[in-house]
Amino acid sequence: MTPRSKESFDAMRESTRQKIEAAALSLFARKGLSVTVSEISKAAGVSQGLLYSHYPSKDALIMELVSQAIENSSQSIEEIARFELSAAEKIKQTTLMMCLMFTDAIAAIDYFMFMIQVGMSGDPLSNLTLYSEDMPNPTVSLARIIGQGQLEGTVVPGDPFQLATVYWAAIHGLCCYAITGMPVSPDHQMLNRILLKEELL
């Protein structure tokens, strides 16, 4: 195989992999983890044999999507948490990013819903702890920001982790509406009101 043909083959293989992952993510997000390999291959427009050449099992595909979801969510929130900004500004940036997701990043909504399905599945996969110090759980990152804001006097009182959980629960609920096709356009201030004191909105 020449270098050019190998490059072409690799590009084609990566394109097929992305089609499989996109189809699987959308189906898992909407139908749960009981979706079959046959359904995934049909939605991706590939044969089951080709799918299995990329992923030896449905569990392997699920784990790849879980890893992607964790990496994407961890990095985005942790980056904001590390900014040299006030906690109020960090919370506002987080809310802005979440609101933009509903208009510009439908795949991000699918990742949210997919992770909910994983958590609710009762499958051993859902018990795996893949977060780490380098890639912390977004709830932990947001709780740190909330703790900073409470010290600064800008964030409402309460347990930081519980407040972070309520914030993410609101986002998850909005994702549920969006994925059913209902128009969703979250108001920034309404989401910020969960965490910020009135004068900071």
NORTA-V842138 format. One record per residue. N is the residue number from 1. PHI is phi in whole degrees, 0 to 359 (NA if undefined). BURIAL is # if it has 16 or more other ideal C-beta (glycine too) atoms within 10 Angstrom, else .. D_FIRST is the distance of its C-alpha to the first C-alpha in Angstrom with 1 decimal. Layout:
n-><N N>
phi-><PHI PHI>
burial-><BURIAL BURIAL>
d_first-><D_FIRST D_FIRST>
//
This chain:
n-><1 2 3 4 5 6 7 8 9 10 11 12 13 14 15 16 17 18 19 20 21 22 23 24 25 26 27 28 29 30 31 32 33 34 35 36 37 38 39 40 41 42 43 44 45 46 47 48 49 50 51 52 53 54 55 56 57 58 59 60 61 62 63 64 65 66 67 68 69 70 71 72 73 74 75 76 77 78 79 80 81 82 83 84 85 86 87 88 89 90 91 92 93 94 95 96 97 98 99 100 101 102 103 104 105 106 107 108 109 110 111 112 113 114 115 116 117 118 119 120 121 122 123 124 125 126 127 128 129 130 131 132 133 134 135 136 137 138 139 140 141 142 143 144 145 146 147 148 149 150 151 152 153 154 155 156 157 158 159 160 161 162 163 164 165 166 167 168 169 170 171 172 173 174 175 176 177 178 179 180 181 182 183 184 185 186 187 188 189 190 191 192 193 194 195 196 197 198 199 200 201>
phi-><NA 286 305 291 292 294 297 294 297 297 294 294 295 294 298 295 299 294 297 297 295 295 294 296 300 297 292 299 297 265 244 93 281 281 306 270 298 299 295 295 297 295 295 278 74 229 283 297 299 293 300 292 287 263 228 293 202 296 300 296 293 299 296 296 293 300 300 297 299 295 297 296 290 296 296 295 284 295 299 296 300 270 297 275 226 292 298 301 292 297 293 296 293 298 296 300 299 295 294 297 303 284 243 243 217 299 299 295 296 300 297 303 292 299 293 296 298 298 295 269 288 75 285 306 302 289 267 287 258 258 285 214 296 284 233 287 303 305 295 294 299 293 299 296 297 298 300 299 294 293 293 279 82 252 250 299 289 136 296 304 292 293 297 297 297 296 300 293 297 296 297 301 298 296 297 299 296 297 287 272 94 283 294 230 221 300 274 305 297 298 289 297 297 298 245 266 293 308 291 264 286>
burial-><. . . . . . . . . . . . . . . # # . # # # . # # # # # # # . . . # . # . # . . # # . # # . # . . . . # . . # # . . # . . # # # # # # . . # # . # # # . # # # . # # . . . . . # # # # # # # # # . . # # . # # . . . . . # # # # # # # # # # # . . # . . . . . . . . . # . . . # # # # # # # # # # # # # # # # . . . # # . . . . # # . # # . . # # . . # . . # # . . # # . . . . # . # . . . . # # . # # # . . . # .>
d_first-><0.0 3.8 6.6 8.1 6.1 6.0 9.6 10.4 9.6 11.6 14.3 14.7 15.0 17.6 19.4 19.8 21.1 23.5 24.8 25.5 27.3 29.3 30.4 31.3 33.2 35.2 36.1 37.0 39.1 41.1 41.3 40.9 38.7 39.7 37.1 35.0 31.2 31.9 33.5 30.8 28.0 30.2 31.0 27.4 26.5 24.0 24.4 25.8 22.9 20.5 23.1 23.3 19.6 20.4 23.9 25.2 28.7 30.9 32.3 29.0 28.6 32.3 31.9 29.0 31.2 34.2 32.3 31.5 35.1 36.5 34.4 35.2 38.9 39.5 38.0 39.7 43.2 43.0 42.1 45.3 47.3 46.4 47.5 50.7 52.6 55.5 54.9 56.2 53.6 50.8 52.1 52.2 48.6 47.5 49.5 48.1 44.5 45.5 47.2 44.4 42.2 44.3 43.5 40.1 38.1 38.4 35.5 37.6 40.4 38.0 37.2 40.9 41.7 38.8 40.2 43.6 42.3 40.8 44.1 46.1 44.0 45.7 42.3 41.6 38.8 41.5 43.1 40.2 41.1 38.0 40.0 40.6 42.5 39.5 39.0 42.5 43.7 44.5 48.0 48.5 47.4 49.7 52.5 52.2 52.6 55.6 57.2 56.9 58.4 61.3 62.1 62.0 64.3 61.9 60.6 62.8 64.1 62.7 60.2 57.0 54.7 56.6 56.7 52.9 52.6 54.9 52.9 49.6 51.4 52.4 48.9 47.7 50.6 49.6 46.0 47.5 49.4 46.4 44.1 46.7 46.6 49.8 50.0 50.0 50.8 52.1 54.8 54.0 57.5 57.9 55.0 56.1 59.6 58.4 58.0 59.8 63.5 65.0 65.6 61.9 60.6>
//
